[in-house]
Amino acid sequence: MEEKGWYVDGSAAPDVRPERGGRPEEARRSERWQQEPVPAGRREPVVRYRLSARAILVVSVLLVAVGYGYTWLQFQVTARGYELERLKSELVEAQRINARLEEQLREARSLARVERVAREQLGMVDEPVIQFVPETQGGR
C-alpha cells in the first residue's frame, strides 16, 4: 500500500508571503494544493513555522510572569511556614503558662492552704472542743 503525502521543498515549508493586503492563510492554502506528492518510501517532512517577534515577545512575557508568580508563591509558602512555627512556639508557651496558673489555682483553693492562711494571717483558732455529759436520772 502506497502512502500519499505532499512534497515540501527541503524539510521546512516554503516561506509564503502574500502580496500587500492579502491574507496569509489563503496563500498557504493555495500553495499547499499545488505541492507534489511525496515519492514512495520517503517520509513526509515536518512542517516548521516561523514565529514572529511579537509571538516570541508574548511567550517570553508569559514565561517571565509565570516565573515571578511561582517565585511569589514559594515566598508566600515559606513566609507562612515561618509564621506557623512562630505560632506553634507561642502556643507551647501559652500552654506552659496555663498549666502553671492552673497549679497555682489548685493550690490557692486547697483546704490546707485556706486553713493555714486563716490561722497565720487572720489569727483564727480551732474552735474549742466542748463535751456534753448527759445527765442521768436520779441525781448525779
VOKOL-514423 format. One line per field, with one value per residue (C-alpha): residue number from 1; residue in three letters; x, y, z. Coordinates in nm, 4 decimals. Layout:
i: (NUM | ...)
aa: (ala | ...)
x: (X | ...)
y: (Y | ...)
z: (Z | ...)
# end
This chain:
i: (1 | 2 | 3 | 4 | 5 | 6 | 7 | 8 | 9 | 10 | 11 | 12 | 13 | 14 | 15 | 16 | 17 | 18 | 19 | 20 | 21 | 22 | 23 | 24 | 25 | 26 | 27 | 28 | 29 | 30 | 31 | 32 | 33 | 34 | 35 | 36 | 37 | 38 | 39 | 40 | 41 | 42 | 43 | 44 | 45 | 46 | 47 | 48 | 49 | 50 | 51 | 52 | 53 | 54 | 55 | 56 | 57 | 58 | 59 | 60 | 61 | 62 | 63 | 64 | 65 | 66 | 67 | 68 | 69 | 70 | 71 | 72 | 73 | 74 | 75 | 76 | 77 | 78 | 79 | 80 | 81 | 82 | 83 | 84 | 85 | 86 | 87 | 88 | 89 | 90 | 91 | 92 | 93 | 94 | 95 | 96 | 97 | 98 | 99 | 100 | 101 | 102 | 103 | 104 | 105 | 106 | 107 | 108 | 109 | 110 | 111 | 112 | 113 | 114 | 115 | 116 | 117 | 118 | 119 | 120 | 121 | 122 | 123 | 124 | 125 | 126 | 127 | 128 | 129 | 130 | 131 | 132 | 133 | 134 | 135 | 136 | 137 | 138 | 139 | 140)
aa: (met | glu | glu | lys | gly | trp | tyr | val | asp | gly | ser | ala | ala | pro | asp | val | arg | pro | glu | arg | gly | gly | arg | pro | glu | glu | ala | arg | arg | ser | glu | arg | trp | gln | gln | glu | pro | val | pro | ala | gly | arg | arg | glu | pro | val | val | arg | tyr | arg | leu | ser | ala | arg | ala | ile | leu | val | val | ser | val | leu | leu | val | ala | val | gly | tyr | gly | tyr | thr | trp | leu | gln | phe | gln | val | thr | ala | arg | gly | tyr | glu | leu | glu | arg | leu | lys | ser | glu | leu | val | glu | ala | gln | arg | ile | asn | ala | arg | leu | glu | glu | gln | leu | arg | glu | ala | arg | ser | leu | ala | arg | val | glu | arg | val | ala | arg | glu | gln | leu | gly | met | val | asp | glu | pro | val | ile | gln | phe | val | pro | glu | thr | gln | gly | gly | arg)
x: (0.0000 | 0.1488 | 0.1202 | 0.0430 | 0.1607 | 0.2627 | 0.6112 | 0.7546 | 1.0814 | 1.3503 | 1.2469 | 1.0749 | 0.7634 | 0.8310 | 0.8122 | 0.4704 | 0.4467 | 0.1290 | 0.1103 | 0.0124 | -0.3384 | -0.3644 | -0.4378 | -0.1522 | -0.3900 | -0.5266 | -0.1768 | -0.0671 | -0.3788 | -0.3410 | 0.0272 | -0.0395 | -0.2674 | -0.0009 | 0.2639 | 0.3765 | 0.3103 | 0.5948 | 0.7565 | 0.7045 | 0.9463 | 1.0158 | 0.8768 | 0.6654 | 0.8823 | 0.7980 | 0.6404 | 0.8013 | 0.6551 | 0.8438 | 0.7478 | 0.7107 | 0.8902 | 0.5561 | 0.4799 | 0.8251 | 0.7768 | 0.4341 | 0.5647 | 0.8661 | 0.6470 | 0.4177 | 0.7133 | 0.8564 | 0.5131 | 0.4783 | 0.8306 | 0.7506 | 0.4212 | 0.5937 | 0.8610 | 0.5950 | 0.4037 | 0.7193 | 0.7911 | 0.4360 | 0.4689 | 0.7996 | 0.6595 | 0.3537 | 0.5842 | 0.7823 | 0.4600 | 0.3271 | 0.6428 | 0.6226 | 0.2579 | 0.3372 | 0.6058 | 0.3626 | 0.1043 | 0.3541 | 0.4462 | 0.0784 | 0.0076 | 0.3027 | 0.1781 | -0.1757 | -0.0540 | 0.1408 | -0.1646 | -0.3907 | -0.1449 | -0.1456 | -0.5267 | -0.5450 | -0.3014 | -0.4972 | -0.8226 | -0.6835 | -0.8301 | -0.4881 | -0.3811 | -0.7104 | -0.6641 | -0.3009 | -0.3902 | -0.6781 | -0.4506 | -0.1414 | -0.2777 | -0.6249 | -0.5445 | -0.8193 | -0.8007 | -0.9664 | -1.2970 | -1.2718 | -1.3994 | -1.6907 | -1.8078 | -2.1507 | -2.2154 | -2.5703 | -2.7395 | -2.8572 | -3.1867 | -3.1561 | -2.9112 | -2.5794)
y: (0.0000 | 0.3273 | 0.6265 | 0.9575 | 1.2845 | 1.6251 | 1.7235 | 2.0300 | 2.1881 | 2.0626 | 1.9947 | 2.3254 | 2.4726 | 2.7364 | 3.0933 | 3.2189 | 3.5936 | 3.7185 | 4.0436 | 4.3523 | 4.3313 | 3.9573 | 3.7035 | 3.4625 | 3.1695 | 3.1862 | 3.1951 | 2.8952 | 2.7006 | 2.7683 | 2.6696 | 2.3517 | 2.2205 | 2.2845 | 2.0732 | 1.7470 | 1.4108 | 1.2528 | 0.9600 | 0.6120 | 0.5220 | 0.8791 | 1.0204 | 1.3272 | 1.6165 | 1.8070 | 2.1436 | 2.4151 | 2.7535 | 3.0711 | 3.2662 | 3.6382 | 3.8745 | 3.9612 | 3.5945 | 3.5440 | 3.8557 | 3.7395 | 3.3935 | 3.5455 | 3.7820 | 3.4932 | 3.2789 | 3.5640 | 3.6233 | 3.2532 | 3.2583 | 3.5595 | 3.4017 | 3.0783 | 3.2681 | 3.4735 | 3.1581 | 2.9950 | 3.3080 | 3.3004 | 2.9310 | 2.9987 | 3.3017 | 3.1045 | 2.8240 | 3.0663 | 3.2163 | 2.8698 | 2.7822 | 3.1111 | 3.0468 | 2.6902 | 2.8181 | 3.0807 | 2.8056 | 2.5930 | 2.8936 | 2.9765 | 2.6139 | 2.6164 | 2.9395 | 2.7993 | 2.4814 | 2.6907 | 2.9105 | 2.6066 | 2.4634 | 2.7950 | 2.7974 | 2.4407 | 2.5359 | 2.8536 | 2.6582 | 2.3735 | 2.3431 | 2.3069 | 2.6451 | 2.8114 | 2.6795 | 2.7947 | 3.1480 | 3.1638 | 3.0714 | 3.2717 | 3.5869 | 3.6173 | 3.4906 | 3.2293 | 2.9301 | 2.5926 | 2.6007 | 2.4566 | 2.1087 | 2.1055 | 1.7789 | 1.7355 | 1.4746 | 1.3542 | 1.3798 | 1.0591 | 1.0276 | 1.0051 | 1.2528 | 1.2855)
z: (0.0000 | -0.1082 | 0.1221 | -0.0390 | 0.1029 | -0.0153 | -0.1064 | 0.0646 | -0.0515 | 0.1840 | 0.5415 | 0.6006 | 0.4481 | 0.1873 | 0.3023 | 0.1956 | 0.1753 | 0.0170 | -0.1633 | 0.0353 | 0.1715 | 0.1049 | 0.3739 | 0.4577 | 0.5244 | 0.1714 | 0.0224 | 0.2295 | 0.1374 | -0.2332 | -0.2270 | -0.0288 | -0.3035 | -0.5649 | -0.3914 | -0.5443 | -0.3775 | -0.1794 | -0.3627 | -0.2130 | 0.0649 | 0.1735 | 0.4928 | 0.4861 | 0.6033 | 0.9179 | 0.8503 | 1.0595 | 1.1229 | 1.1901 | 1.4984 | 1.4698 | 1.7053 | 1.8635 | 1.9365 | 2.0853 | 2.2982 | 2.4201 | 2.5064 | 2.6832 | 2.8851 | 2.9804 | 3.0880 | 3.2967 | 3.4537 | 3.5362 | 3.6840 | 3.9000 | 4.0043 | 4.1028 | 4.2959 | 4.4751 | 4.5679 | 4.7025 | 4.9059 | 5.0481 | 5.1376 | 5.3135 | 5.4978 | 5.6112 | 5.7274 | 5.9439 | 6.0775 | 6.1583 | 6.3518 | 6.5452 | 6.6320 | 6.7416 | 6.9796 | 7.1128 | 7.1694 | 7.3613 | 7.5780 | 7.6411 | 7.7363 | 7.9777 | 8.1396 | 8.1574 | 8.3313 | 8.5857 | 8.6536 | 8.6967 | 8.9501 | 9.1398 | 9.1334 | 9.2702 | 9.5448 | 9.6297 | 9.6561 | 9.8666 | 10.2171 | 10.3779 | 10.2388 | 10.3385 | 10.6958 | 10.7083 | 10.5878 | 10.8387 | 11.1296 | 11.0316 | 10.8721 | 11.0199 | 11.3697 | 11.3775 | 11.6088 | 11.6236 | 11.7971 | 12.1463 | 12.1906 | 12.4324 | 12.5644 | 12.6995 | 12.9552 | 12.9623 | 13.2960 | 13.4430 | 13.6247 | 13.9851 | 14.0704 | 13.9518)
# end
